[in-house]
Amino acid sequence: MLKAATLATLSLMTAGLAVTVAKAQDAHVHGEAILQLVIDDTGALATFKSPAADIVGFERHPETDVEKQAVADALAKLSDFTALITLPEAAGCTIDDAHADFEVEAAGDDHEGHDHHDEDEHHDEDEMQAEGGHAEFHAEFEMTCADTSSLTSLQTSVFDLFPSLEALEVEVVAPAGQSGAELTPQSTEMSL
Ligand SMILES: [Zn+2]
């Protein structure tokens, strides 16, 4: 479990993150995903987000069975932290909780009054609103680590899983301070 002090830091980060996400819906950069990692004495929280264009190739509600399957497959891949990110084995991290979601943002949608229509209800209207909009995949992982002092490096496989991605912006908050790096297909590992 995360300590209270870290949770306070985390809620500050989350507040910042919410703003970032809201902006990203309008202006996320295709080809760039973001990973945030908050580490404390007992574990870590990882948050990943990516433009849907780089995950499934479209940024609207899936329409065909193939597209629906693509979203389902992507959510399954993004729910598996160890497929995305490798942490040192010596840290002994185990995932306590993982979830991924797919969010479609219509152009000009200010993110308020989220209407969750039943399938096919107002479908045409949704489709029209979605044109020109963006969509993102988000994933969040809570983990407990036997020895967080062994969390000295991070390696990613996202470029193998999603070849359209060109960069992964990594932001780390650890007891020792904050750090960050931009990983690319040519540079998939960083020190923490
Ligand atoms: Zn987009």
Boltz pocket constraint, residues with backbone or C-beta under 6 A from the ligand:
constraints:
  - pocket:
      binder: B
      contacts: [[A, 24], [A, 25], [A, 28], [A, 30], [A, 51], [A, 52], [A, 53], [A, 59], [A, 133], [A, 134], [A, 135]]
      max_distance: 6.0
